[in-house]
Amino acid sequence: MLDSLGLALTSGRYPPGTILRLDELTKQYGVSRTVGREAVRVLEALRMVRSRPKIGLIVLPVSDWNLFDPQLIRWRLAGSDRRELLRQMSQLRAAVEPVAAGLAATKASDEQRGELLRLAGQMRKQAIAGDPLAFIEADIEFHRLVFVASGNALFAQVGEVTTEVLHGRAELQLFPPDLQNTALEWHLLEADAISNGDAAEAERVSRCIVLDSAAEVDRMLET
């Protein structure tokens, strides 16, 4: 029930202001009231609905939702809202990730610098081997670590959101089939820049990566 209702809400089936009633929902999905109440608690925690005594569940506008929650991100990626979510995430990454990369060049620990170099090398190795799953896992971990290495706790949380979206892109097969591309070289350059403490270069290359990624997703969604 929870996933079905979450997908229905993110797809716009129930516009803001719609009143849903627990009894009707439990009958519709064939579940007990206990299961129904638990689903409602999750949706309330995500700020997607608000419970009103003697009225029911009021669907809240998207602007009220906890849009950074991983479960909500998964629902949006699985629904008709996917294109808009990916566009918004590309804008968020373009605004934040290059700055995080620049900070990482000055604040990352020696261990983090070494791990970024290792992950970039792993991406190149898997690209040559033609293993897209291993390549994508290394790519996702690379970007997560850039945010963490920035030393900014808020950026690190944005990194977790980015990680969830990248996992969703992988499941939707929205990565380029040719792994040995310019973006791979940029990852190697970014890892080198962070390792060498070159904040300006790390920020420049990171911006190239996120803008290229956004353009690639747009191209693949159009096909």
N, C-alpha and C positions, 0 to 999 in steps of 0.2 A: 504493500500500500504506500509506504513512504516514498519509494523511488517513483512509482507511477504518479503520485500526487505532485512530487517535486518536479517531474518532467512536464506535467500538465501546467503547473504554475509558470515555469520558465518558458514554456512555449506560447504563453499568452492565452491559453484556453479559458482561464479565469482572470478577467481584467481586474485592476485595482478597484476596491469597493464591493466586489462580489461577496455575497454572504454564503458560506458553506456550513452545513450542519453535520455534526459528527454522526448522528444516527443514519443519515442518508449516505454518508461516505462509507461507513462500515458495511452497510448493505450492498453498496455498489462494488466494493472490493472483496466482499465475502470474508471479513475478518471480525474478530471479537472487539468489544469496546475497549478492552485492555490494550490490544494492539493498536487500535485507532487512537487512543489517548496518547500512547507513546509516540506515534507518528506526529501528532499535533504538537507535542512538546518539542520535538526536533524542529519542526517548521517555525514554531514560536521563537526558539533559540536563534534561528537563522533570520528572524525578523521578517519572515515572508507572510505571516498571518498574525492576527491579534484576536484573542478570545474575548468575547463579550457575553456575560451572563444573560440568558434568556433571548439572546440574539443569534449567536453562533460564531463562526470564524470569519473575520473580515480580512480579505486579501489586501495586503499592503502594496504600495507602489515600489517599483524596482529600486528607487533611490533610498528606500529604507532597508533594503536587504543587506545582509552581511556578505558582500560580494567577494570577499577574500577567503571565504570558507571553502576548503577543498571539495566538500560534498556538493556544494552549490555550483562550483566551477565545473564539476563532472556533469551535472545535470544540464548546464548551459551548453557544454561542448557536445552533448548528445542530442540536443534539440535544434529547433529552428533559429535559436539565438546564437548559434555557433559563430557565424561570420562576424557579428557585431562584437562578441566577446574577444575573438582573436584580434580584431581591429583595435579595440580598446587596450588589450594587453600589449600590443605592439607599440602603442602610444606611450603606455606606462613604462615599458622597457626602454624606449628611446630616451625618455626623460630621466630615468633613474640609473639604469645599468652602466652607461658610460661613466657617470660620476662615481659609481661604486668601484669601477675598475681603476679609475684614477686614485681613489683613496686606498685601494688594495695595494697599489704600487708603493705607497708610503707606509702603510700600516700592517701589511701581511707579515705573519711570522715566517721564519725560514722554512718551517715545515709546510706551511700553506703554499709558499712560492714553489717549493719542490714538487708538491702534489699537483699544482696547476701545470707545471712542465710535464709531469708524468701523464696527466690526463690528456693533454694536447698530443703528446706522443702516442698515447693509446688510440686516440681518434685517428691519427695518421695510419697506425698499424692496422686498425680494423677497416679503414677505407681501402687500403691496399688489398686486404684479405677479402673484401667484399662482404663483410658481416654487418648489415645495417643495424641489427638489434644491439650488438655490442658497441657500435659506433654511437648510437643514440644515447645509450646509458652513460657512456663517457662524456658525451656532450652535455647532458642534463646535469651531471655531477660537476662538470667544469663551471657552468653558469651559477649553480647553487653556491659553489665555493667562492666565486668572485664576490658575491653579495656578502657572504660571511666574512671574508678576508678584509672587507672594507672597514670593519670595526664599528659599523653603525648598526645597532640592533633593529632599527626600523627598516633599514635596507635589507637586513637578513630576513625579515618577515616577508618583504616583497619577493625575495628570492624563493621562498617556499611557495608562493603563489605562482611564480614563473615556472618552478619545477612541475607543479601540477598541470599547468597549461601545456608544457612541453611533453609530459607524459600523454596528455590527451591528443596532442598533435601526432604523436607516434602511433597511438591506437587508431587514429583516423587516417594514417599513412599520408600525412601532410609534410613529409620530408622529401627533399629532392632525391631521385634515384641515383644520380651521379654523386658519390660521396667525396671523390677527389676533385673538389672544386675550389674556387677562390675563398669561400668561407672557411674552409679547412686551414688554408694558409693564414688567414686572419687570426684564427684561434692560436696557431703557433706563435704568431707575432705578438698577440696579446699576452700570452704566457711569458714570453721573453721580456716584454716591456715591464710586466709586473715583477718578474724575477730581478730585473736590473734596476728597479725603482724609478722607472721613467713614467711618471704620472700622465704627462701630456700625450705620449704615444699610446699608453694603455687606454686612455679615454678616447682617442681618435679611432683606434682600431675597433674598440668595442662598439662605437657608434656605427661603424661600417657593418659590423656583424648584425646588429639588431635591425638596421634599416634594410639590409639585404634579406634577412629572415622575413620581415614583414612583406616585402615585395614578392618573395617566393611563395608565401602562403596565399597571397592574393591571386597569383598566377594559377596555383593548384586548385583553388576554390572555383576559379572561372572555368576550368576544364570539365 
